[in-house]
Amino acid sequence: MPVNLKAPVAQDLAPIAGVRIGVTEAGVRKANRKDLTVFLLDEGSHVAGVFTKNRFCAAPVQICREHLATQGAIRAMVINTGNANAGTGTDGLARANATCDALAGLLKIDAKQVLPFSTGVIMEPLPVDRITAGLPAAIADAQPGNWAKAAEGIMTTDTIAKAFSAKAVVDGKTVHVTGISKGAGMIRPNMATMLSFLATDAAIDTALLPALAKQLADQSFNRITIDGDTSTNDSFVVVATNQAGNAALTDWSSADGQALMAALRDVAQKLAQAIVRDGEGATKFIQIEVEQGRTEEECRQVAYAIAHSPLVKTAFFASDPNLGRILAAVGYAGIEDLDQTRIELYLDDVHVATKGGRNPSYEEADGQRVMKQQEIIVRVQLGRGAANTTVWTCDLSHDYVSINADYRS
């Protein structure tokens, strides 16, 4: 069961003017499940994306990068679940292109105006015939209110759909932001997330979008980890349809810019945290805060050393306050001149370690009290400077092994 995460309510998700979404069952891998989704974008929409840095990236990632590089107007996106079309070589590229060709033909647009996305099993041929056969039904289903349905349609091992909305006032106009994501395992993004699509009706200067996508990823999806594995298919796409009626935003430092950025960041962070809360086999949501570093990068090193440690994660699962494991992770994070006598460690409100050793006032019963919670904050002070960062992760349970052992069955 996900940790304090509820399924989205369709009525709570704001439709985005200029975006229609259709979902259908194409039988990509399994029968009787929503597994094919299309996004149809009105003319005047602008799109930017960031993608996995895994060098063994999937065919659809390669095609998306190519199509976005043309700087043409993206008019559609097609997403299938059940098959990642990764590790498939030139045949995979041909199948991804064939999917784009098929959707473009139905919509009477250029194939380079289509972005393809896939998620699922790696190294299996994409059943492009099933996908193309399902496209007419997906298009026929397209409507603005299908965000919750789409969140369900892009799931793989997720146990719950993930979708959020926010709004802001920009140039006197109410603008909306809605996003969906999927992901529960093979999670340690190195750019963005497994699959996530975020759209706003706000008018935004096209030149700002690429940097916006990267900034939002760095503030959300690049701060989560479940198992330390970076996927071959990670994709995060931002769409601005420019239909809210505001003057096109050109400056994020303005009051309007900050208001819109806050709404965008809110949705992106909620989506990223939802992935951790729904981590495969997860029973606890853990926020790791590293403070007083010399640079944000070294804070991130320490945070991820803790978040990736199987010993730390299994201790959290067992509610075992074996907190020396956290100090050990801090020590091997790679900061060569780290002074252990400056380290302070807190578990929520409990001061566990001071000056690199056990706090004389620390009682194990207090540590266990916190460890039994579903939501836990780990705070480490390095005593080196003023930089800080936050990473979100979960525990590691028996179910994680079972889920991944049975993934292809």
Secondary structure, DSSP 8 states (H G I E B T S, - for coil): --SS-----GGGS---TTEEEEEE---SSSSSS--EEEEEE-TT-EEEEEE---SS--HHHHHHHHHHHTT----EEEEEEEE---S-HHHHHHHHHHHHHHHHHHHTS-GGGEEEEEEEESSS---HHHHHHHHHHHHHT-BTT-HHHHHHHT-SS-SS-EEEEEEEEETTEEEEEEEEEE-SSS---SSS-SEEEEEE-S-B-GGGHHHHHHHHHHHTGGGB-SSS---SS-EEEEEE---S----B--TTSHHHHHHHHHHHHHHHHHHHHHHHT-TT---EEEEEEEEESSHHHHHHHHHHHHH-HHHHHHHHTT---THHHHHHHHTSS-TT--GGG-EEEETTEEEEETTEE-TT--HHHHHHHHTSSEEEEEEE-SS-SEEEEEEEE---HHHHHHHHTTT-
